[in-house]
């Protein structure tokens, strides 16, 4: 089973990388970008298991290693 985990800063947390990219886009003529937030993605391939078990295991991975829960949030999508 394949999954993608997307991690973003929580609302209200400064995102200097996102701000830098947004400013660079504006300097390239893409002035209509109101806000840009940078994130990271993890593509995970698990051995075959029930979707509920996969979600539980992926959530545990996020909570224990992949995500800093103080400043980040995540979304898991099973493929």
C-alpha positions, 0 to 999 in steps of 0.5 A: 500500500502506498501513502503520501504524508504532507506536512505544513506549518500550523497557522500562525507559525512563521514560514520563512521559506514560503515567504522567500518563495513568494517574494521570488515569484513576485520578482519574476512577475507572478504578483497575484500570489497572496500567500504561499506556505512551503511544506514537505512530503513523504511517499511511504510504501507499506506492506499490504495491510487493511487501510485502517491499520495503515492509517494508524501506523502512518499516524504513529510515524508522524507523531513519533518522528516525521512531524513536530506537533508543536509547530506542524500539522500533517495530512495522510492520503492513501493511494 
